[in-house]
Amino acid sequence: METRVAVIAIIAENTEAIARINGILHDYADYIIGRMGLPYRQKGLSIISVVVDAPQQVTSALAGKIGRFDGVSTKTAYASATCGD
């Protein structure tokens, strides 16, 4: 199965969504290479970067599920090369 490395940037203005975001990330743990979360308390934001190695449709599904929450936005950047198993 071909996979692509990608970075999903998540900005959560609704801090109540963080627990649900973490639950979804847990569901996709097999694809996650690493993650970094930064609370920006002065602005009331949480900024999360998630690096995945997954089929493109899995990455899109993950970003889409997270981006559906009110006050949460996502953007995904893909590496240009695909990787085989």
Backbone as CSV, one residue per row, in Angstrom:
resi,resn,N_x,N_y,N_z,CA_x,CA_y,CA_z,C_x,C_y,C_z
1,MET,0.842,-1.170,0.000,0.000,0.000,0.000,0.894,1.242,0.000
2,GLU,0.627,2.165,-0.903,1.409,3.392,-0.953,0.946,4.371,0.116
3,THR,1.915,4.985,0.744,1.622,5.990,1.762,2.363,7.272,1.416
4,ARG,1.927,8.335,2.045,2.598,9.628,1.901,2.799,10.224,3.280
5,VAL,3.935,10.856,3.442,4.189,11.582,4.683,3.503,12.935,4.550
6,ALA,2.838,13.347,5.609,2.129,14.623,5.607,2.177,15.247,6.993
7,VAL,1.993,16.547,7.018,1.863,17.290,8.268,0.469,17.899,8.286
8,ILE,-0.258,17.638,9.351,-1.576,18.237,9.527,-1.425,19.325,10.591
9,ALA,-1.718,20.558,10.216,-1.693,21.680,11.153,-3.117,21.904,11.642
10,ILE,-3.249,21.974,12.958,-4.565,22.143,13.577,-4.520,23.383,14.464
11,ILE,-5.478,24.281,14.279,-5.618,25.428,15.175,-7.008,25.348,15.784
12,ALA,-7.033,25.256,17.108,-8.296,25.134,17.824,-8.542,26.409,18.626
13,GLU,-9.540,27.171,18.188,-9.959,28.345,18.949,-10.952,27.935,20.031
14,ASN,-11.554,26.790,19.860,-12.501,26.230,20.815,-11.758,25.184,21.636
15,THR,-11.274,25.566,22.802,-10.473,24.644,23.609,-11.284,23.461,24.128
16,GLU,-12.597,23.559,24.100,-13.429,22.425,24.511,-13.331,21.272,23.516
17,ALA,-12.875,21.541,22.307,-12.754,20.497,21.286,-11.486,19.667,21.450
18,ILE,-10.555,20.091,22.300,-9.258,19.420,22.415,-9.402,17.958,22.824
19,ALA,-10.253,17.658,23.767,-10.432,16.264,24.204,-10.943,15.398,23.054
20,ARG,-11.853,15.939,22.246,-12.373,15.167,21.103,-11.299,15.005,20.026
21,ILE,-10.485,16.042,19.823,-9.376,15.941,18.869,-8.412,14.848,19.316
22,ASN,-8.059,14.847,20.594,-7.156,13.817,21.115,-7.739,12.423,20.945
23,GLY,-9.044,12.276,21.092,-9.689,10.979,20.884,-9.552,10.508,19.451
24,ILE,-9.735,11.410,18.500,-9.582,11.047,17.090,-8.131,10.706,16.783
25,LEU,-7.200,11.500,17.306,-5.782,11.200,17.084,-5.431,9.824,17.643
26,HIS,-6.005,9.462,18.766,-5.778,8.137,19.343,-6.259,7.046,18.376
27,ASP,-7.400,7.286,17.730,-7.940,6.307,16.782,-7.007,6.096,15.587
28,TYR,-6.216,7.098,15.243,-5.309,7.033,14.098,-3.850,6.852,14.526
29,ALA,-3.634,6.396,15.733,-2.280,6.296,16.304,-1.331,5.458,15.461
30,ASP,-1.831,4.451,14.758,-0.959,3.595,13.945,-0.289,4.356,12.801
31,TYR,-0.858,5.469,12.399,-0.321,6.255,11.287,0.510,7.454,11.734
32,ILE,0.429,7.801,13.004,1.069,9.021,13.498,2.537,8.763,13.817
33,ILE,3.399,9.565,13.189,4.841,9.503,13.461,5.162,10.320,14.701
34,GLY,4.565,11.497,14.810,4.806,12.361,15.955,3.822,13.515,15.967
35,ARG,3.760,14.175,17.105,2.864,15.322,17.232,3.443,16.305,18.223
36,MET,3.066,17.559,18.056,3.493,18.604,18.971,2.296,19.528,19.214
37,GLY,2.015,19.780,20.456,0.922,20.677,20.800,1.433,21.874,21.577
38,LEU,0.947,23.034,21.205,1.355,24.276,21.861,0.123,25.043,22.317
39,PRO,-0.078,25.178,23.603,-1.173,26.041,24.061,-0.715,27.495,23.995
40,TYR,-1.486,28.330,23.343,-1.179,29.756,23.262,-2.214,30.465,24.131
41,ARG,-1.970,30.452,25.416,-2.947,30.906,26.398,-3.324,32.377,26.230
42,GLN,-2.369,33.214,25.841,-2.656,34.637,25.686,-3.722,34.887,24.614
43,LYS,-3.792,34.019,23.627,-4.773,34.167,22.544,-5.933,33.184,22.666
44,GLY,-5.866,32.278,23.642,-6.921,31.288,23.821,-6.961,30.248,22.712
45,LEU,-5.785,29.917,22.169,-5.676,28.954,21.074,-4.867,27.740,21.491
46,SER,-5.115,26.646,20.813,-4.247,25.478,20.882,-3.788,25.190,19.464
47,ILE,-2.486,25.006,19.297,-1.900,24.746,17.983,-1.264,23.365,18.034
48,ILE,-1.662,22.501,17.121,-1.185,21.119,17.121,-0.649,20.795,15.726
49,SER,0.534,20.209,15.669,1.097,19.688,14.423,1.166,18.180,14.554
50,VAL,0.655,17.479,13.547,0.653,16.024,13.554,1.321,15.539,12.268
51,VAL,2.345,14.705,12.405,3.035,14.140,11.247,2.562,12.698,11.091
52,VAL,2.099,12.370,9.879,1.584,11.031,9.620,2.286,10.417,8.413
53,ASP,2.304,9.106,8.376,2.714,8.333,7.205,1.561,7.385,6.937
54,ALA,0.729,7.747,5.954,-0.523,7.023,5.741,-0.946,7.141,4.286
55,PRO,-1.857,6.264,3.861,-2.461,6.465,2.548,-3.159,7.828,2.516
56,GLN,-3.176,8.459,1.372,-3.719,9.810,1.285,-5.164,9.891,1.765
57,GLN,-5.961,8.876,1.489,-7.360,8.917,1.912,-7.491,8.853,3.432
58,VAL,-6.566,8.171,4.103,-6.585,8.119,5.570,-6.230,9.484,6.139
59,THR,-5.203,10.109,5.574,-4.807,11.441,6.037,-5.942,12.437,5.828
60,SER,-6.585,12.382,4.676,-7.707,13.287,4.396,-8.865,13.051,5.364
61,ALA,-9.146,11.796,5.672,-10.226,11.481,6.608,-9.915,12.020,8.002
62,LEU,-8.669,11.841,8.433,-8.263,12.337,9.750,-8.416,13.854,9.824
63,ALA,-7.868,14.564,8.854,-7.961,16.027,8.854,-9.414,16.485,8.744
64,GLY,-10.200,15.785,7.946,-11.605,16.152,7.789,-12.404,15.989,9.062
65,LYS,-12.194,14.890,9.772,-12.910,14.664,11.029,-12.583,15.744,12.049
66,ILE,-11.323,16.107,12.132,-10.914,17.129,13.102,-11.427,18.503,12.678
67,GLY,-11.365,18.800,11.398,-11.774,20.106,10.905,-13.264,20.374,10.976
68,ARG,-14.078,19.361,11.246,-15.527,19.545,11.361,-15.961,20.172,12.672
69,PHE,-15.099,20.156,13.672,-15.476,20.730,14.969,-15.569,22.249,14.861
70,ASP,-16.539,22.818,15.555,-16.668,24.272,15.594,-15.420,24.884,16.206
71,GLY,-14.915,25.942,15.589,-13.761,26.647,16.123,-12.441,25.947,15.882
72,VAL,-12.415,24.965,14.978,-11.189,24.218,14.683,-10.944,24.269,13.174
73,SER,-9.700,24.574,12.783,-9.349,24.552,11.364,-8.116,23.679,11.164
74,THR,-8.038,23.067,9.988,-6.904,22.206,9.656,-6.402,22.528,8.252
75,LYS,-5.127,22.312,8.065,-4.490,22.382,6.746,-3.494,21.239,6.684
76,THR,-3.364,20.633,5.515,-2.471,19.492,5.352,-1.459,19.782,4.257
77,ALA,-0.200,19.476,4.538,0.876,19.573,3.543,1.448,18.180,3.353
78,TYR,1.542,17.761,2.085,2.018,16.417,1.745,3.442,16.472,1.187
79,ALA,4.242,15.433,1.504,5.512,15.242,0.825,5.212,14.853,-0.612
80,SER,6.084,15.193,-1.535,5.801,14.917,-2.944,5.949,13.447,-3.291
81,ALA,6.793,12.706,-2.584,7.037,11.301,-2.918,6.096,10.385,-2.126
82,THR,5.746,9.266,-2.762,4.983,8.232,-2.062,5.965,7.156,-1.614
83,CYS,5.549,6.384,-0.630,6.390,5.321,-0.073,5.623,4.022,-0.150
84,GLY,6.276,2.964,-0.593,5.663,1.646,-0.593,5.997,0.930,0.699
85,ASP,5.279,-0.128,0.990,5.531,-0.903,2.217,6.867,-1.548,2.204
